[in-house]
Amino acid sequence: MFVGLACTLIIRYFTSTGGLTSNMVRVQTQAITGIKVEEEKQAFKPTYAYYTALVYTAASFIGIIVYYREYFL
C-alpha cells in the first residue's frame, strides 16, 4: 500500500506544472537575469502510470482490510 501511495505522489509531483518548484526556478531566473518570466498556471494531466499506481494503492488497501478483518472487528 505504501509503495503505491509513494509512487502516486511521486508521479503527481514530477508530472504537474506550475507548482512550488516551478515558481522557485522562475523567481531565481528573474533575480539573476532581471527579465520577467510569465507564471505558469498549475496543471496536472494524469497518465496511465498515475492511474495504475492509484489502482494499486486502492487494491492493496482493500487487500489489507480483507486480510486483517478479524483484527479490525
All heavy atoms as a GROMACS GRO file, in nm:
protein
  585
    1MET      N    1   0.083  -0.118   0.000
    1MET     CA    2   0.000   0.000   0.000
    1MET      C    3   0.088   0.125   0.000
    1MET      O    4   0.060   0.220  -0.073
    1MET     CB    5  -0.092   0.000   0.122
    1MET     CG    6  -0.179   0.123   0.128
    1MET     SD    7  -0.296   0.114   0.259
    1MET     CE    8  -0.270   0.271   0.333
    2PHE      N    9   0.191   0.123   0.082
    2PHE     CA   10   0.274   0.243   0.093
    2PHE      C   11   0.356   0.265  -0.033
    2PHE      O   12   0.384   0.380  -0.068
    2PHE     CB   13   0.363   0.233   0.216
    2PHE     CG   14   0.284   0.229   0.344
    2PHE    CD1   15   0.279   0.114   0.420
    2PHE    CD2   16   0.211   0.338   0.386
    2PHE    CE1   17   0.204   0.109   0.536
    2PHE    CE2   18   0.136   0.335   0.501
    2PHE     CZ   19   0.133   0.220   0.577
    3VAL      N   20   0.392   0.158  -0.101
    3VAL     CA   21   0.467   0.172  -0.226
    3VAL      C   22   0.378   0.238  -0.332
    3VAL      O   23   0.421   0.329  -0.402
    3VAL     CB   24   0.517   0.034  -0.276
    3VAL    CG1   25   0.576   0.044  -0.414
    3VAL    CG2   26   0.616  -0.024  -0.179
    4GLY      N   27   0.254   0.192  -0.342
    4GLY     CA   28   0.161   0.252  -0.437
    4GLY      C   29   0.134   0.397  -0.407
    4GLY      O   30   0.128   0.482  -0.497
    5LEU      N   31   0.116   0.430  -0.280
    5LEU     CA   32   0.091   0.568  -0.240
    5LEU      C   33   0.212   0.656  -0.269
    5LEU      O   34   0.199   0.767  -0.322
    5LEU     CB   35   0.056   0.575  -0.092
    5LEU     CG   36   0.018   0.711  -0.036
    5LEU    CD1   37  -0.105   0.765  -0.107
    5LEU    CD2   38  -0.009   0.702   0.113
    6ALA      N   39   0.331   0.605  -0.239
    6ALA     CA   40   0.453   0.681  -0.267
    6ALA      C   41   0.470   0.703  -0.417
    6ALA      O   42   0.502   0.814  -0.460
    6ALA     CB   43   0.575   0.608  -0.210
    7CYS      N   44   0.445   0.600  -0.497
    7CYS     CA   45   0.456   0.615  -0.643
    7CYS      C   46   0.353   0.714  -0.696
    7CYS      O   47   0.384   0.796  -0.784
    7CYS     CB   48   0.437   0.480  -0.711
    7CYS     SG   49   0.576   0.370  -0.690
    8THR      N   50   0.232   0.711  -0.642
    8THR     CA   51   0.129   0.804  -0.684
    8THR      C   52   0.172   0.948  -0.657
    8THR      O   53   0.159   1.036  -0.743
    8THR     CB   54  -0.004   0.774  -0.612
    8THR    OG1   55  -0.042   0.638  -0.638
    8THR    CG2   56  -0.114   0.867  -0.657
    9LEU      N   57   0.223   0.973  -0.538
    9LEU     CA   58   0.266   1.108  -0.503
    9LEU      C   59   0.386   1.154  -0.584
    9LEU      O   60   0.392   1.270  -0.627
    9LEU     CB   61   0.297   1.115  -0.353
    9LEU     CG   62   0.176   1.095  -0.261
    9LEU    CD1   63   0.222   1.091  -0.115
    9LEU    CD2   64   0.073   1.202  -0.282
   10ILE      N   65   0.481   1.064  -0.608
   10ILE     CA   66   0.599   1.099  -0.687
   10ILE      C   67   0.560   1.131  -0.831
   10ILE      O   68   0.606   1.230  -0.888
   10ILE     CB   69   0.704   0.986  -0.681
   10ILE    CG1   70   0.766   0.981  -0.541
   10ILE    CG2   71   0.811   1.003  -0.787
   10ILE    CD1   72   0.851   0.859  -0.516
   11ILE      N   73   0.474   1.049  -0.890
   11ILE     CA   74   0.430   1.073  -1.027
   11ILE      C   75   0.357   1.206  -1.036
   11ILE      O   76   0.378   1.285  -1.128
   11ILE     CB   77   0.342   0.957  -1.077
   11ILE    CG1   78   0.426   0.831  -1.097
   11ILE    CG2   79   0.271   0.994  -1.207
   11ILE    CD1   80   0.345   0.706  -1.121
   12ARG      N   81   0.270   1.233  -0.940
   12ARG     CA   82   0.195   1.358  -0.943
   12ARG      C   83   0.289   1.479  -0.930
   12ARG      O   84   0.272   1.580  -0.997
   12ARG     CB   85   0.091   1.360  -0.833
   12ARG     CG   86   0.014   1.489  -0.833
   12ARG     CD   87  -0.119   1.477  -0.768
   12ARG     NE   88  -0.185   1.605  -0.776
   12ARG     CZ   89  -0.303   1.623  -0.828
   12ARG    NH1   90  -0.368   1.521  -0.874
   12ARG    NH2   91  -0.357   1.741  -0.832
   13TYR      N   92   0.388   1.467  -0.842
   13TYR     CA   93   0.481   1.579  -0.820
   13TYR      C   94   0.562   1.609  -0.945
   13TYR      O   95   0.579   1.725  -0.981
   13TYR     CB   96   0.574   1.547  -0.703
   13TYR     CG   97   0.674   1.655  -0.675
   13TYR    CD1   98   0.638   1.770  -0.608
   13TYR    CD2   99   0.806   1.643  -0.717
   13TYR    CE1  100   0.729   1.871  -0.582
   13TYR    CE2  101   0.898   1.742  -0.692
   13TYR     CZ  102   0.859   1.855  -0.625
   13TYR     OH  103   0.950   1.954  -0.601
   14PHE      N  104   0.612   1.504  -1.011
   14PHE     CA  105   0.702   1.526  -1.124
   14PHE      C  106   0.630   1.550  -1.256
   14PHE      O  107   0.695   1.591  -1.353
   14PHE     CB  108   0.800   1.411  -1.137
   14PHE     CG  109   0.910   1.415  -1.035
   14PHE    CD1  110   0.916   1.322  -0.934
   14PHE    CD2  111   1.006   1.514  -1.039
   14PHE    CE1  112   1.016   1.327  -0.839
   14PHE    CE2  113   1.107   1.520  -0.944
   14PHE     CZ  114   1.112   1.426  -0.845
   15THR      N  115   0.500   1.526  -1.266
   15THR     CA  116   0.430   1.548  -1.392
   15THR      C  117   0.340   1.670  -1.390
   15THR      O  118   0.278   1.701  -1.491
   15THR     CB  119   0.346   1.424  -1.432
   15THR    OG1  120   0.254   1.395  -1.328
   15THR    CG2  121   0.434   1.305  -1.461
   16SER      N  122   0.332   1.739  -1.279
   16SER     CA  123   0.250   1.860  -1.275
   16SER      C  124   0.334   1.981  -1.314
   16SER      O  125   0.456   1.980  -1.302
   16SER     CB  126   0.190   1.881  -1.135
   16SER     OG  127   0.292   1.900  -1.041
   17THR      N  128   0.268   2.086  -1.361
   17THR     CA  129   0.338   2.208  -1.398
   17THR      C  130   0.287   2.323  -1.314
   17THR      O  131   0.175   2.320  -1.264
   17THR     CB  132   0.314   2.243  -1.547
   17THR    OG1  133   0.175   2.259  -1.567
   17THR    CG2  134   0.367   2.136  -1.638
   18GLY      N  135   0.370   2.423  -1.296
   18GLY     CA  136   0.329   2.543  -1.224
   18GLY      C  137   0.323   2.529  -1.073
   18GLY      O  138   0.258   2.608  -1.007
   19GLY      N  139   0.392   2.434  -1.019
   19GLY     CA  140   0.390   2.413  -0.874
   19GLY      C  141   0.496   2.494  -0.802
   19GLY      O  142   0.551   2.592  -0.855
   20LEU      N  143   0.527   2.454  -0.683
   20LEU     CA  144   0.623   2.524  -0.598
   20LEU      C  145   0.762   2.527  -0.662
   20LEU      O  146   0.828   2.632  -0.664
   20LEU     CB  147   0.629   2.457  -0.461
   20LEU     CG  148   0.728   2.516  -0.362
   20LEU    CD1  149   0.687   2.658  -0.324
   20LEU    CD2  150   0.737   2.430  -0.238
   21THR      N  151   0.807   2.415  -0.714
   21THR     CA  152   0.940   2.409  -0.774
   21THR      C  153   0.950   2.500  -0.895
   21THR      O  154   1.050   2.570  -0.914
   21THR     CB  155   0.974   2.264  -0.814
   21THR    OG1  156   0.954   2.180  -0.700
   21THR    CG2  157   1.117   2.252  -0.860
   22SER      N  158   0.847   2.501  -0.978
   22SER     CA  159   0.846   2.588  -1.096
   22SER      C  160   0.852   2.734  -1.056
   22SER      O  161   0.923   2.814  -1.119
   22SER     CB  162   0.721   2.563  -1.180
   22SER     OG  163   0.718   2.433  -1.228
   23ASN      N  164   0.779   2.770  -0.953
   23ASN     CA  165   0.780   2.909  -0.906
   23ASN      C  166   0.917   2.948  -0.849
   23ASN      O  167   0.962   3.061  -0.870
   23ASN     CB  168   0.671   2.932  -0.802
   23ASN     CG  169   0.534   2.942  -0.865
   23ASN    OD1  170   0.521   2.972  -0.984
   23ASN    ND2  171   0.432   2.917  -0.786
   24MET      N  172   0.982   2.858  -0.778
   24MET     CA  173   1.114   2.888  -0.723
   24MET      C  174   1.216   2.912  -0.834
   24MET      O  175   1.295   3.005  -0.829
   24MET     CB  176   1.161   2.776  -0.631
   24MET     CG  177   1.088   2.771  -0.499
   24MET     SD  178   1.150   2.655  -0.374
   24MET     CE  179   1.237   2.533  -0.460
   25VAL      N  180   1.212   2.827  -0.938
   25VAL     CA  181   1.303   2.843  -1.051
   25VAL      C  182   1.272   2.973  -1.124
   25VAL      O  183   1.364   3.047  -1.165
   25VAL     CB  184   1.293   2.722  -1.146
   25VAL    CG1  185   1.368   2.748  -1.276
   25VAL    CG2  186   1.345   2.597  -1.078
   26ARG      N  187   1.146   3.005  -1.141
   26ARG     CA  188   1.105   3.129  -1.209
   26ARG      C  189   1.156   3.251  -1.134
   26ARG      O  190   1.212   3.344  -1.193
   26ARG     CB  191   0.953   3.134  -1.221
   26ARG     CG  192   0.900   3.255  -1.294
   26ARG     CD  193   0.748   3.253  -1.301
   26ARG     NE  194   0.684   3.245  -1.171
   26ARG     CZ  195   0.664   3.349  -1.089
   26ARG    NH1  196   0.703   3.469  -1.125
   26ARG    NH2  197   0.605   3.333  -0.973
   27VAL      N  198   1.142   3.253  -1.003
   27VAL     CA  199   1.187   3.366  -0.922
   27VAL      C  200   1.339   3.378  -0.926
   27VAL      O  201   1.393   3.490  -0.936
   27VAL     CB  202   1.135   3.352  -0.776
   27VAL    CG1  203   1.202   3.452  -0.684
   27VAL    CG2  204   0.985   3.368  -0.772
   28GLN      N  205   1.411   3.266  -0.920
   28GLN     CA  206   1.557   3.271  -0.929
   28GLN      C  207   1.602   3.325  -1.065
   28GLN      O  208   1.696   3.404  -1.073
   28GLN     CB  209   1.616   3.132  -0.907
   28GLN     CG  210   1.615   3.089  -0.763
   28GLN     CD  211   1.672   2.948  -0.745
   28GLN    OE1  212   1.682   2.872  -0.840
   28GLN    NE2  213   1.708   2.915  -0.622
   29THR      N  214   1.534   3.282  -1.170
   29THR     CA  215   1.569   3.330  -1.304
   29THR      C  216   1.546   3.480  -1.315
   29THR      O  217   1.628   3.553  -1.372
   29THR     CB  218   1.485   3.256  -1.411
   29THR    OG1  219   1.508   3.116  -1.396
   29THR    CG2  220   1.522   3.300  -1.550
   30GLN      N  221   1.436   3.527  -1.260
   30GLN     CA  222   1.408   3.671  -1.261
   30GLN      C  223   1.512   3.748  -1.182
   30GLN      O  224   1.555   3.857  -1.222
   30GLN     CB  225   1.269   3.699  -1.204
   30GLN     CG  226   1.156   3.660  -1.295
   30GLN     CD  227   1.020   3.684  -1.232
   30GLN    OE1  228   1.010   3.730  -1.118
   30GLN    NE2  229   0.915   3.651  -1.305
   31ALA      N  230   1.555   3.693  -1.068
   31ALA     CA  231   1.653   3.762  -0.985
   31ALA      C  232   1.789   3.770  -1.054
   31ALA      O  233   1.858   3.872  -1.044
   31ALA     CB  234   1.667   3.690  -0.851
   32ILE      N  235   1.828   3.664  -1.123
   32ILE     CA  236   1.959   3.662  -1.188
   32ILE      C  237   1.961   3.746  -1.314
   32ILE      O  238   2.052   3.826  -1.336
   32ILE     CB  239   2.001   3.517  -1.219
   32ILE    CG1  240   2.026   3.442  -1.088
   32ILE    CG2  241   2.125   3.512  -1.307
   32ILE    CD1  242   2.045   3.293  -1.105
   33THR      N  243   1.860   3.730  -1.399
   33THR     CA  244   1.862   3.796  -1.529
   33THR      C  245   1.793   3.932  -1.529
   33THR      O  246   1.822   4.014  -1.615
   33THR     CB  247   1.793   3.709  -1.636
   33THR    OG1  248   1.656   3.690  -1.600
   33THR    CG2  249   1.862   3.575  -1.650
   34GLY      N  250   1.701   3.953  -1.440
   34GLY     CA  251   1.626   4.077  -1.438
   34GLY      C  252   1.513   4.080  -1.540
   34GLY      O  253   1.446   4.180  -1.556
   35ILE      N  254   1.493   3.968  -1.608
   35ILE     CA  255   1.387   3.957  -1.708
   35ILE      C  256   1.266   3.889  -1.644
   35ILE      O  257   1.279   3.783  -1.583
   35ILE     CB  258   1.434   3.875  -1.829
   35ILE    CG1  259   1.554   3.943  -1.895
   35ILE    CG2  260   1.321   3.856  -1.930
   35ILE    CD1  261   1.620   3.859  -2.002
   36LYS      N  262   1.150   3.950  -1.660
   36LYS     CA  263   1.029   3.893  -1.602
   36LYS      C  264   0.986   3.771  -1.682
   36LYS      O  265   0.975   3.776  -1.804
   36LYS     CB  266   0.917   3.996  -1.600
   36LYS     CG  267   0.792   3.946  -1.532
   36LYS     CD  268   0.697   4.060  -1.504
   36LYS     CE  269   0.565   4.013  -1.450
   36LYS     NZ  270   0.572   3.947  -1.324
   37VAL      N  271   0.962   3.661  -1.611
   37VAL     CA  272   0.918   3.536  -1.673
   37VAL      C  273   0.772   3.515  -1.637
   37VAL      O  274   0.733   3.532  -1.521
   37VAL     CB  275   1.004   3.417  -1.624
   37VAL    CG1  276   0.958   3.287  -1.687
   37VAL    CG2  277   1.150   3.441  -1.652
   38GLU      N  278   0.692   3.478  -1.735
   38GLU     CA  279   0.550   3.456  -1.711
   38GLU      C  280   0.529   3.338  -1.616
   38GLU      O  281   0.598   3.237  -1.625
   38GLU     CB  282   0.477   3.427  -1.843
   38GLU     CG  283   0.475   3.544  -1.938
   38GLU     CD  284   0.391   3.659  -1.886
   38GLU    OE1  285   0.288   3.634  -1.823
   38GLU    OE2  286   0.431   3.775  -1.908
   39GLU      N  287   0.431   3.353  -1.529
   39GLU     CA  288   0.399   3.248  -1.434
   39GLU      C  289   0.312   3.142  -1.501
   39GLU      O  290   0.218   3.174  -1.572
   39GLU     CB  291   0.324   3.307  -1.314
   39GLU     CG  292   0.297   3.207  -1.204
   39GLU     CD  293   0.238   3.273  -1.081
   39GLU    OE1  294   0.235   3.396  -1.074
   39GLU    OE2  295   0.195   3.198  -0.992
   40GLU      N  296   0.347   3.014  -1.477
   40GLU     CA  297   0.269   2.904  -1.534
   40GLU      C  298   0.148   2.877  -1.446
   40GLU      O  299   0.156   2.884  -1.324
   40GLU     CB  300   0.353   2.777  -1.539
   40GLU     CG  301   0.465   2.778  -1.638
   40GLU     CD  302   0.537   2.645  -1.641
   40GLU    OE1  303   0.469   2.542  -1.652
   40GLU    OE2  304   0.660   2.646  -1.630
   41LYS      N  305   0.037   2.844  -1.510
   41LYS     CA  306  -0.080   2.802  -1.433
   41LYS      C  307  -0.057   2.659  -1.387
   41LYS      O  308   0.002   2.578  -1.458
   41LYS     CB  309  -0.206   2.809  -1.519
   41LYS     CG  310  -0.246   2.949  -1.555
   41LYS     CD  311  -0.375   2.949  -1.633
   41LYS     CE  312  -0.413   3.092  -1.667
   41LYS     NZ  313  -0.536   3.096  -1.745
   42GLN      N  314  -0.103   2.630  -1.267
   42GLN     CA  315  -0.084   2.496  -1.213
   42GLN      C  316  -0.177   2.400  -1.286
   42GLN      O  317  -0.298   2.423  -1.293
   42GLN     CB  318  -0.112   2.494  -1.064
   42GLN     CG  319  -0.070   2.365  -0.999
   42GLN     CD  320  -0.066   2.376  -0.848
   42GLN    OE1  321  -0.096   2.479  -0.792
   42GLN    NE2  322  -0.030   2.270  -0.783
   43ALA      N  323  -0.120   2.293  -1.340
   43ALA     CA  324  -0.198   2.195  -1.414
   43ALA      C  325  -0.141   2.056  -1.392
   43ALA      O  326  -0.021   2.039  -1.370
   43ALA     CB  327  -0.195   2.229  -1.562
   44PHE      N  328  -0.228   1.958  -1.398
   44PHE     CA  329  -0.186   1.819  -1.386
   44PHE      C  330  -0.268   1.736  -1.484
   44PHE      O  331  -0.390   1.741  -1.484
   44PHE     CB  332  -0.208   1.768  -1.244
   44PHE     CG  333  -0.182   1.620  -1.230
   44PHE    CD1  334  -0.054   1.570  -1.241
   44PHE    CD2  335  -0.286   1.533  -1.209
   44PHE    CE1  336  -0.030   1.435  -1.230
   44PHE    CE2  337  -0.264   1.397  -1.196
   44PHE     CZ  338  -0.136   1.348  -1.207
   45LYS      N  339  -0.197   1.664  -1.570
   45LYS     CA  340  -0.263   1.575  -1.664
   45LYS      C  341  -0.225   1.432  -1.626
   45LYS      O  342  -0.110   1.390  -1.645
   45LYS     CB  343  -0.218   1.606  -1.807
   45LYS     CG  344  -0.264   1.741  -1.855
   45LYS     CD  345  -0.221   1.766  -1.998
   45LYS     CE  346  -0.267   1.905  -2.038
   45LYS     NZ  347  -0.227   1.938  -2.174
   46PRO      N  348  -0.319   1.356  -1.570
   46PRO     CA  349  -0.288   1.220  -1.526
   46PRO      C  350  -0.248   1.129  -1.642
   46PRO      O  351  -0.302   1.140  -1.752
   46PRO     CB  352  -0.416   1.171  -1.460
   46PRO     CG  353  -0.516   1.279  -1.471
   46PRO     CD  354  -0.457   1.393  -1.543
   47THR      N  355  -0.156   1.039  -1.616
   47THR     CA  356  -0.109   0.943  -1.715
   47THR      C  357  -0.153   0.803  -1.674
   47THR      O  358  -0.210   0.783  -1.566
   47THR     CB  359   0.044   0.947  -1.725
   47THR    OG1  360   0.099   0.911  -1.597
   47THR    CG2  361   0.095   1.084  -1.765
   48TYR      N  362  -0.124   0.706  -1.761
   48TYR     CA  363  -0.157   0.567  -1.728
   48TYR      C  364  -0.080   0.520  -1.605
   48TYR      O  365  -0.132   0.443  -1.524
   48TYR     CB  366  -0.128   0.475  -1.846
   48TYR     CG  367  -0.224   0.493  -1.962
   48TYR    CD1  368  -0.180   0.535  -2.086
   48TYR    CD2  369  -0.359   0.468  -1.946
   48TYR    CE1  370  -0.266   0.553  -2.191
   48TYR    CE2  371  -0.447   0.484  -2.050
   48TYR     CZ  372  -0.401   0.527  -2.173
   48TYR     OH  373  -0.489   0.544  -2.276
   49ALA      N  374   0.042   0.565  -1.590
   49ALA     CA  375   0.123   0.526  -1.474
   49ALA      C  376   0.059   0.578  -1.346
   49ALA      O  377   0.057   0.508  -1.243
   49ALA     CB  378   0.264   0.580  -1.488
   50TYR      N  379   0.006   0.699  -1.349
   50TYR     CA  380  -0.060   0.756  -1.231
   50TYR      C  381  -0.184   0.674  -1.196
   50TYR      O  382  -0.205   0.640  -1.080
   50TYR     CB  383  -0.098   0.901  -1.259
   50TYR     CG  384  -0.173   0.967  -1.144
   50TYR    CD1  385  -0.105   1.008  -1.031
   50TYR    CD2  386  -0.310   0.988  -1.150
   50TYR    CE1  387  -0.172   1.068  -0.926
   50TYR    CE2  388  -0.377   1.047  -1.046
   50TYR     CZ  389  -0.308   1.087  -0.934
   50TYR     OH  390  -0.375   1.146  -0.830
   51TYR      N  391  -0.266   0.644  -1.295
   51TYR     CA  392  -0.387   0.564  -1.269
   51TYR      C  393  -0.352   0.424  -1.220
   51TYR      O  394  -0.418   0.370  -1.132
   51TYR     CB  395  -0.474   0.556  -1.394
   51TYR     CG  396  -0.546   0.684  -1.426
   51TYR    CD1  397  -0.540   0.740  -1.552
   51TYR    CD2  398  -0.621   0.751  -1.329
   51TYR    CE1  399  -0.605   0.858  -1.582
   51TYR    CE2  400  -0.686   0.869  -1.358
   51TYR     CZ  401  -0.679   0.921  -1.484
   51TYR     OH  402  -0.744   1.038  -1.513
   52THR      N  403  -0.246   0.366  -1.275
   52THR     CA  404  -0.203   0.233  -1.232
   52THR      C  405  -0.158   0.236  -1.086
   52THR      O  406  -0.194   0.148  -1.007
   52THR     CB  407  -0.088   0.183  -1.321
   52THR    OG1  408  -0.133   0.181  -1.457
   52THR    CG2  409  -0.044   0.044  -1.281
   53ALA      N  410  -0.081   0.335  -1.048
   53ALA     CA  411  -0.036   0.347  -0.910
   53ALA      C  412  -0.154   0.372  -0.816
   53ALA      O  413  -0.158   0.319  -0.704
   53ALA     CB  414   0.066   0.460  -0.896
   54LEU      N  415  -0.252   0.449  -0.862
   54LEU     CA  416  -0.371   0.475  -0.781
   54LEU      C  417  -0.452   0.348  -0.761
   54LEU      O  418  -0.497   0.320  -0.650
   54LEU     CB  419  -0.454   0.583  -0.851
   54LEU     CG  420  -0.551   0.664  -0.768
   54LEU    CD1  421  -0.479   0.737  -0.657
   54LEU    CD2  422  -0.625   0.762  -0.856
   55VAL      N  423  -0.471   0.270  -0.867
   55VAL     CA  424  -0.545   0.144  -0.857
   55VAL      C  425  -0.469   0.046  -0.769
   55VAL      O  426  -0.531  -0.025  -0.687
   55VAL     CB  427  -0.571   0.085  -0.998
   55VAL    CG1  428  -0.621  -0.058  -0.991
   55VAL    CG2  429  -0.670   0.172  -1.073
   56TYR      N  430  -0.337   0.040  -0.782
   56TYR     CA  431  -0.256  -0.047  -0.697
   56TYR      C  432  -0.271  -0.009  -0.550
   56TYR      O  433  -0.284  -0.096  -0.464
   56TYR     CB  434  -0.109  -0.040  -0.739
   56TYR     CG  435  -0.019  -0.125  -0.655
   56TYR    CD1  436  -0.007  -0.260  -0.678
   56TYR    CD2  437   0.054  -0.069  -0.549
   56TYR    CE1  438   0.074  -0.340  -0.600
   56TYR    CE2  439   0.136  -0.147  -0.471
   56TYR     CZ  440   0.146  -0.283  -0.497
   56TYR     OH  441   0.227  -0.360  -0.418
   57THR      N  442  -0.271   0.119  -0.521
   57THR     CA  443  -0.289   0.166  -0.384
   57THR      C  444  -0.425   0.123  -0.330
   57THR      O  445  -0.436   0.072  -0.217
   57THR     CB  446  -0.275   0.319  -0.376
   57THR    OG1  447  -0.148   0.356  -0.427
   57THR    CG2  448  -0.289   0.369  -0.234
   58ALA      N  449  -0.530   0.143  -0.408
   58ALA     CA  450  -0.665   0.106  -0.364
   58ALA      C  451  -0.677  -0.045  -0.345
   58ALA      O  452  -0.734  -0.092  -0.245
   58ALA     CB  453  -0.768   0.155  -0.466
   59ALA      N  454  -0.621  -0.123  -0.439
   59ALA     CA  455  -0.629  -0.269  -0.429
   59ALA      C  456  -0.551  -0.320  -0.309
   59ALA      O  457  -0.598  -0.410  -0.237
   59ALA     CB  458  -0.576  -0.332  -0.557
   60SER      N  459  -0.435  -0.264  -0.282
   60SER     CA  460  -0.358  -0.308  -0.166
   60SER      C  461  -0.426  -0.268  -0.036
   60SER      O  462  -0.423  -0.343   0.063
   60SER     CB  463  -0.216  -0.255  -0.172
   60SER     OG  464  -0.214  -0.114  -0.166
   61PHE      N  465  -0.492  -0.153  -0.035
   61PHE     CA  466  -0.566  -0.112   0.085
   61PHE      C  467  -0.682  -0.208   0.111
   61PHE      O  468  -0.704  -0.249   0.225
   61PHE     CB  469  -0.617   0.031   0.069
   61PHE     CG  470  -0.689   0.085   0.188
   61PHE    CD1  471  -0.621   0.109   0.306
   61PHE    CD2  472  -0.825   0.109   0.184
   61PHE    CE1  473  -0.686   0.157   0.418
   61PHE    CE2  474  -0.892   0.157   0.294
   61PHE     CZ  475  -0.823   0.182   0.412
   62ILE      N  476  -0.754  -0.244   0.005
   62ILE     CA  477  -0.864  -0.340   0.021
   62ILE      C  478  -0.809  -0.475   0.064
   62ILE      O  479  -0.867  -0.542   0.152
   62ILE     CB  480  -0.944  -0.351  -0.111
   62ILE    CG1  481  -1.020  -0.220  -0.135
   62ILE    CG2  482  -1.039  -0.469  -0.108
   62ILE    CD1  483  -1.080  -0.208  -0.273
   63GLY      N  484  -0.696  -0.517   0.008
   63GLY     CA  485  -0.634  -0.643   0.048
   63GLY      C  486  -0.592  -0.644   0.194
   63GLY      O  487  -0.609  -0.744   0.264
   64ILE      N  488  -0.541  -0.533   0.244
   64ILE     CA  489  -0.503  -0.523   0.385
   64ILE      C  490  -0.626  -0.534   0.475
   64ILE      O  491  -0.625  -0.603   0.577
   64ILE     CB  492  -0.426  -0.392   0.411
   64ILE    CG1  493  -0.288  -0.399   0.351
   64ILE    CG2  494  -0.418  -0.362   0.560
   64ILE    CD1  495  -0.212  -0.268   0.356
   65ILE      N  496  -0.733  -0.468   0.435
   65ILE     CA  497  -0.856  -0.474   0.516
   65ILE      C  498  -0.911  -0.615   0.518
   65ILE      O  499  -0.953  -0.665   0.624
   65ILE     CB  500  -0.960  -0.373   0.462
   65ILE    CG1  501  -0.915  -0.231   0.493
   65ILE    CG2  502  -1.098  -0.399   0.523
   65ILE    CD1  503  -1.002  -0.122   0.434
   66VAL      N  504  -0.912  -0.683   0.403
   66VAL     CA  505  -0.963  -0.821   0.398
   66VAL      C  506  -0.874  -0.913   0.481
   66VAL      O  507  -0.924  -0.998   0.556
   66VAL     CB  508  -0.972  -0.869   0.251
   66VAL    CG1  509  -0.995  -1.018   0.242
   66VAL    CG2  510  -1.081  -0.793   0.177
   67TYR      N  511  -0.744  -0.900   0.468
   67TYR     CA  512  -0.651  -0.987   0.539
   67TYR      C  513  -0.659  -0.968   0.690
   67TYR      O  514  -0.654  -1.064   0.767
   67TYR     CB  515  -0.508  -0.962   0.489
   67TYR     CG  516  -0.408  -1.060   0.544
   67TYR    CD1  517  -0.399  -1.188   0.491
   67TYR    CD2  518  -0.322  -1.025   0.646
   67TYR    CE1  519  -0.308  -1.279   0.539
   67TYR    CE2  520  -0.230  -1.114   0.697
   67TYR     CZ  521  -0.224  -1.241   0.642
   67TYR     OH  522  -0.132  -1.332   0.690
   68TYR      N  523  -0.674  -0.843   0.736
   68TYR     CA  524  -0.676  -0.814   0.879
   68TYR      C  525  -0.816  -0.784   0.930
   68TYR      O  526  -0.832  -0.716   1.033
   68TYR     CB  527  -0.585  -0.694   0.908
   68TYR     CG  528  -0.439  -0.726   0.894
   68TYR    CD1  529  -0.365  -0.678   0.786
   68TYR    CD2  530  -0.373  -0.806   0.988
   68TYR    CE1  531  -0.231  -0.707   0.772
   68TYR    CE2  532  -0.239  -0.835   0.975
   68TYR     CZ  533  -0.168  -0.785   0.868
   68TYR     OH  534  -0.037  -0.815   0.854
   69ARG      N  535  -0.920  -0.833   0.865
   69ARG     CA  536  -1.057  -0.800   0.906
   69ARG      C  537  -1.087  -0.845   1.049
   69ARG      O  538  -1.161  -0.781   1.120
   69ARG     CB  539  -1.157  -0.856   0.807
   69ARG     CG  540  -1.168  -1.005   0.804
   69ARG     CD  541  -1.272  -1.052   0.704
   69ARG     NE  542  -1.271  -1.196   0.692
   69ARG     CZ  543  -1.205  -1.263   0.602
   69ARG    NH1  544  -1.137  -1.198   0.510
   69ARG    NH2  545  -1.205  -1.395   0.600
   70GLU      N  546  -1.030  -0.956   1.090
   70GLU     CA  547  -1.053  -1.003   1.228
   70GLU      C  548  -0.993  -0.906   1.329
   70GLU      O  549  -1.049  -0.884   1.435
   70GLU     CB  550  -0.993  -1.142   1.247
   70GLU     CG  551  -1.059  -1.251   1.162
   70GLU     CD  552  -1.204  -1.272   1.201
   70GLU    OE1  553  -1.234  -1.264   1.323
   70GLU    OE2  554  -1.285  -1.297   1.111
   71TYR      N  555  -0.880  -0.850   1.295
   71TYR     CA  556  -0.814  -0.755   1.385
   71TYR      C  557  -0.895  -0.627   1.398
   71TYR      O  558  -0.906  -0.569   1.506
   71TYR     CB  559  -0.673  -0.723   1.332
   71TYR     CG  560  -0.598  -0.624   1.417
   71TYR    CD1  561  -0.540  -0.664   1.537
   71TYR    CD2  562  -0.585  -0.493   1.377
   71TYR    CE1  563  -0.471  -0.572   1.616
   71TYR    CE2  564  -0.517  -0.402   1.455
   71TYR     CZ  565  -0.460  -0.441   1.573
   71TYR     OH  566  -0.392  -0.351   1.650
   72PHE      N  567  -0.952  -0.579   1.288
   72PHE     CA  568  -1.028  -0.455   1.288
   72PHE      C  569  -1.164  -0.471   1.355
   72PHE      O  570  -1.219  -0.374   1.408
   72PHE     CB  571  -1.048  -0.401   1.146
   72PHE     CG  572  -0.919  -0.352   1.084
   72PHE    CD1  573  -0.879  -0.400   0.961
   72PHE    CD2  574  -0.839  -0.259   1.148
   72PHE    CE1  575  -0.762  -0.357   0.903
   72PHE    CE2  576  -0.722  -0.214   1.091
   72PHE     CZ  577  -0.683  -0.263   0.968
   73LEU      N  578  -1.221  -0.588   1.352
   73LEU     CA  579  -1.355  -0.609   1.411
   73LEU      C  580  -1.344  -0.653   1.550
   73LEU      O  581  -1.332  -0.664   1.644
   73LEU     CB  582  -1.434  -0.713   1.331
   73LEU     CG  583  -1.461  -0.673   1.187
   73LEU    CD1  584  -1.527  -0.789   1.115
   73LEU    CD2  585  -1.549  -0.552   1.179
   0.00000   0.00000   0.00000
